[in-house]
């Protein structure tokens, strides 16, 4: 299996989707603190870059972004649902993060903050546009010489043979994919077997029903991302 420090654990990796939006306000510092205090391993969040290159946490979409809901109109204060990433990192410097750069302008600032804050071992970058993850990893490698944990969409796992490294276009870096993020439509024994055979850990993304969480644990997935962290915690406690 891979040797990324981010993934070095023998137990299930627990991940709060956007801070655990089923139990706390989405993408808020309050939500990230809530799930960290609950003992969750990771906070999953999306980042955008403002015109000054400052990253802020926000799900949104390109449609929202270009329709006019730009950073000038968003509140980036610590109590908002679009706080600056630096604010979250200041408050929670020790937990792990799965970060999705939502547009290309976020790639370089994300690589910069990961290297400047020495977060390479605490961050996994995973975008549905896989090349964004590769580009962040390329920049991190250039800046600090270390490999960054990156995730790949689960569909890439079952549609093709998975090489152990992917080459980012226009770069010379070979970046190992480390995690496959699998939505409910495809997660199952076939995907898990294919991913594990290629050295990938499998994170089930996003699962909220207790019955499904139990099935995933029986399938021996490596991580579960959920909107309801207390539900997952309760199930894990019942299986101890």
MARTIVEX-115392 format. One record per residue (C-alpha): x, y, z. Coordinates in steps of 0.25 Angstrom, whole numbers, plus 2048, in hexadecimal, padded with zeros to 3 digits. Layout:
BEGIN
  xx  yy  zz
   X   Y   Z
...
# end
This chain:
BEGIN
  xx  yy  zz
 800 800 800
 804 80F 7FF
 80D 815 809
 807 823 80A
 807 828 819
 7F9 82D 816
 7F4 81F 815
 7FC 818 81F
 7F2 812 828
 7ED 804 82B
 7DF 808 82E
 7D3 80E 826
 7D6 81D 821
 7CA 825 825
 7C7 831 81D
 7BD 83D 81F
 7B7 841 812
 7B8 851 812
 7B9 850 821
 7AD 846 823
 7A2 84E 81C
 797 845 822
 79B 84A 830
 7A2 857 82F
 7A1 863 826
 7A8 860 819
 7B7 864 817
 7B7 86C 824
 7C2 86D 82E
 7B8 868 838
 7B5 85C 830
 7C4 858 82E
 7C6 85A 83D
 7BA 852 840
 7BF 846 838
 7CD 847 83D
 7C8 847 84C
 7C0 83B 848
 7CD 834 844
 7CB 833 835
 7D9 832 82E
 7D6 83B 822
 7CE 847 81D
 7CA 847 80F
 7C9 855 809
 7C9 85D 7FC
 7D1 869 7F9
 7D0 875 7EF
 7DA 880 7ED
 7D6 88F 7EE
 7DC 899 7E5
 7E8 89B 7EE
 7EB 88C 7EE
 7E6 88A 7FC
 7DF 87C 7FE
 7D1 87B 804
 7C9 86F 808
 7BC 86F 7FF
 7B5 864 7F8
 7AD 86C 7ED
 7AF 869 7DE
 7B5 870 7D2
 7A6 874 7CF
 7A5 87B 7DC
 7B3 881 7DB
 7B1 888 7CE
 7A2 88B 7D0
 7A7 896 7DA
 7A9 88E 7E7
 7B7 892 7E8
 7C0 893 7F3
 7BD 8A2 7F4
 7AF 89F 7F8
 7B2 893 802
 7B5 895 810
 7C3 88F 814
 7C2 891 822
 7C5 886 82C
 7B6 884 82F
 7B2 884 820
 7B0 878 817
 7BB 87C 80E
 7C7 87F 818
 7D5 881 813
 7DD 873 812
 7E8 87A 81B
 7DD 87D 826
 7D9 86E 826
 7E8 869 826
 7EB 873 831
 7E0 86D 83A
 7E3 85F 836
 7F1 85D 833
 7F3 84E 837
 7E7 847 830
 7E7 842 822
 7E1 848 816
 7DB 843 808
 7DB 84F 800
 7D4 851 7F2
 7D9 85D 7EA
 7CC 861 7E3
 7D2 869 7D8
 7E0 86B 7D1
 7E3 878 7D8
 7E4 870 7E5
 7EF 867 7E1
 7FB 86F 7E3
 7F6 876 7F0
 7F3 868 7F6
 800 863 7F3
 806 86F 7F9
 7FF 86E 806
 801 85F 807
 810 861 806
 812 86E 80E
 80A 868 81A
 811 85A 818
 804 853 816
 808 848 80C
 806 83D 816
 7F8 842 81B
 7F2 845 80D
 7EC 83D 802
 7E8 845 7F6
 7DC 83F 7EE
 7D5 845 7E3
 7CB 83F 7D9
 7D3 846 7CF
 7DF 83C 7D1
 7E9 845 7CA
 7E7 850 7D5
 7EC 846 7DF
 7F8 843 7D7
 7FC 851 7D5
 7FB 854 7E3
 804 848 7E6
 80E 84D 7DB
 80F 85B 7E2
 811 855 7F0
 81B 84B 7EB
 823 857 7E4
 822 860 7F1
 826 856 7FC
 82A 849 7F5
 81F 840 7FB
 814 838 7F5
 806 83D 7F8
 7FB 833 7FB
 7F0 834 7F0
 7E3 82E 7EE
 7DC 829 7E1
 7CE 827 7DD
 7C9 819 7DF
 7C4 818 7D1
 7D2 819 7CC
 7D5 80C 7D4
 7CB 803 7CE
 7CC 809 7BF
 7DA 805 7BD
 7E7 7FE 7C2
 7ED 808 7CC
 7FB 80B 7CB
 803 80E 7D8
 806 81C 7D3
 7FF 826 7CA
 807 830 7C2
 801 83E 7C3
 801 845 7B5
 80C 84E 7B2
 814 84A 7BE
 81E 83F 7C1
 819 83B 7CF
 813 82D 7D1
 80A 82F 7DD
 804 822 7E3
 7F5 822 7E5
 7F3 81E 7F3
 7E4 81E 7F6
 7D8 81A 7ED
 7CB 822 7F1
 7BF 819 7EE
 7B1 81E 7ED
 7A5 815 7F1
 7A2 811 7E2
 7B0 809 7E1
 7B5 806 7EE
 7B6 7F7 7F0
 7BF 7EB 7F1
 7C3 7EC 7E2
 7C8 7FB 7E4
 7CE 7F8 7F1
 7D6 7EC 7EC
 7DB 7F4 7E0
 7DF 800 7E8
 7E6 7F7 7F3
 7ED 7F0 7E8
 7F3 7FD 7E3
 7F7 802 7F0
 7EB 80B 7F2
 7E3 80D 7FE
 7D4 80E 7FC
 7CC 819 803
 7BD 818 802
 7B7 826 7FD
 7AD 82A 803
 7A5 820 80B
 79B 824 816
 792 818 819
 796 80F 824
 792 802 81D
 79B 806 811
 7A6 80A 81B
 7A6 7FD 821
 7A7 7F6 813
 7B3 7FF 810
 7BA 7FB 81C
 7B7 7EC 819
 7BD 7EE 80B
 7C9 7F4 812
 7CA 801 80C
 7D6 80A 811
 7CD 816 814
 7BF 81C 814
 7BB 82A 811
 7AE 82F 817
 7A5 83A 81A
 7A1 834 827
 7AE 831 82F
 7A6 82E 83C
 79F 822 835
 7AD 81C 830
 7B3 81E 83E
 7A7 817 844
 7A9 80B 83B
 7B8 80A 83D
 7B6 80A 84C
 7AC 7FF 84B
 7B6 7F6 843
 7C1 7F8 84D
# end
